[in-house]
Amino acid sequence: MKIMSGNANLPLARAIAIIRSAKSTIYFENYIIANDEVGNRFARALSAKAREGVRVRVLHDWFGCMDVPRSFWNRMREAGVQV
């Protein structure tokens, strides 16, 4: 079920709530994920779900995320997120 597909105006709190409610699988696709307050909130929420046993996959655009340090992605991978 595509809950967030194409909804760029979805409030951040609602998007995080949707992630937190996932029971089995999360596919998170985004052009730009920044190493900022918002990006880290998403990373923490996705990582927490992966540690709970939810299958989490993140697809990001290389160009749109080229300024994001490797450590950002590595923290997610260490939690079990497939990046």
N, C-alpha and C positions, 0 to 999 in steps of 0.2 A: 504494500500500500504506500503510495507516494503522498505523504502528509505535507511535506514542505516544498514539493517540486514547483519551481517557478514563482514562489511567493517571496519576493525580495523585501517586502514590507512587513514580514512577520516580526513582531517584537522579540527582542533578544530573550527576555524571560520566558516567553511562550516556546521559543525554539529549544531552550535548555530544558524546559519541562517535558517537551516531547522526547528529547534524548533520554531523560531520566526515567520516562515511563516505558521505554523499550524492554521487551521481554526476551527476544531471541536474536534479532539481527538489526544492525544499523548500517546503512550505506550513506555516507556523508560525502557529497560531491560539491566542490566549490572552486571557483576560479582563483579567488584571493583569500588566503588565510594568513593573517599577519601575526607576528610575535608581539602582540599588544594586549591590552586588557580584555578585549572581546575575544581575540583568538585564543588566549590562555583560558578563558572561561569555557570555550568550546572544548579545548584540549583536555581540561580537567574533567569535564562531564563525560566526554567520550572515553577517556582513560578509566574513569570510575566504572563505567558500564562494562568495559573489557575485563577489568579485574573481577567483576561479578559473574563473569562467564558469558556475557552477551557477545556475540560475534560482531566486531566493529571493523568496518573497512572505510578508509578515508581516501578519496581520490581528489588530488589537487593539481592545478596547472603549474608546470615548472616555471614558466615565465612569470605568472602572477604571484608566485611564492619564492622567487629567487633571492629575496633579501631575508628569508626566514632561516635562522641558523640550524644546522644539523641537530644540535642538542634539543631543539623544540620537537623535532620528529622522533628523535631517539627516545625521549621521555615517553612519548606515546607508544612507541614500539615496545619498550620495556614493560609497559602496562598490559600489552597484549593486542594493541591496535594494529591492524594491517594497514600500512601506509604505502 
